[in-house]
């Protein structure tokens, strides 16, 4: 499986997905003009794991701004380096398989889908990083996103306490992101204030397109990835800037920024 379509389609490990089997479709732009509320709240992730090498990766820092009143949120966002390869290799899908062992990659839809019923969604990324001995942070060396490596930003879209209850692939009754709510993702990578990669855009599918008879998603895995196949990858100050909106209610969503440096 090539990495480009899933990378650009976010490889919604969160839910399990988004995506297209062709780079052209996965690169489709999505525009969002919803107003920004003034109550942005910076969220600093828990302390990072102990580095396996002397280089200090720091800790992933996330600023998340709630827009409107979505009954879902993004949890456990972590930025880390792992094998990614190129669009001609399987490194990207292999890394996702290791990071999300309770899920499977649906090659027909280029998405990550539930495989084994489970809970604990809000800590799945952190657990995957520990299991693979990967070190998240906000400071990386140039070689950490130079082919065959890449930088991944992974998280999980989860229902909030106000979310509806229904059947999902993980159980007969529990909080869900219902089939009526699809999510539009508009993601960019910036170097300073300049967009160097605008191609992280996609729309999530409904859960019934993957699992019949369910009312929605219990959670949606989210994965962005970048390396020098797509950008120059020079040293500098970068930011992943992500806008997530409900397709039918674009006044509801989240604006997320994850800054990092490459040295």
C-alpha positions, 0 to 999 in steps of 0.5 A: 500500500502506498503511503501518500493516499492515507497520509493525505487522507489523514488515515483516520485511525481515529475512527477509522477513517477517511480516504481515497484510493487515489492521491488526486481525490485525497488531495481535495481542498476543504475550506472552512470559514466558521468564526473563531471563538476567543476562548482558545485554551492551550493544552500541554501534553503529559511529560514525554517518555524518557529518550532512548537517545541523548537528543532531547525531543521535548514534549508535544505541545497542542493548542486546541480551540473549541468552535461551536458545540461539538459532542466530540474532541481530539485526545492524546495527540502526539508528534513522533518519528517512525519509519515512513518510507515513500509512496512506493513502500509499505513502511507507512502502513506497517507503522500504523499497523504497529501503532494501532494493534486493535485496528486493521487497515481497510485497503478498499477505503484506505482507512484504519478500522476497528478489528478487536472490540476494546475501550481506552480510546483516549490513551491509545496513541500513548500506549502505542508509543510505549509499545513501539519504544517511540519518543514523542516531542516537539523537537526533532533532528532533520534525519528524523523526517528524512526518507526512510523516516517520517514525522507522525502526528497521531491522535484519537477523535472521541465522543464527549460526555454529551455525545449520543449513545448507540451501537458501534463496532466496539459494543452494543451501547456506548457514546458514539460519533453518530452516522449523521455526523461526518467530519471535514479535515483541513490540515496544513503544514507551515514553515514559519508562516508559510504553508509548505504542505496543504495536502492533509484534507479529507472527509470521514466516512459514516461508520456503516460504510465499514461495519453494517448495523452500527449507529456510529463510531466509538472513536476515530484514529487520526494520523498525519505524516510528513517526510522529505518525499513531499517537502524539503524538510530543512531545519526550522520552526514548523506547525501542523495546523488542523481545522476539523468541522462537522460537514452538516454543521460547520459551526461545530469543530476544533482548531488545533495547532501543534508547533515543533522545531527541526534541527 
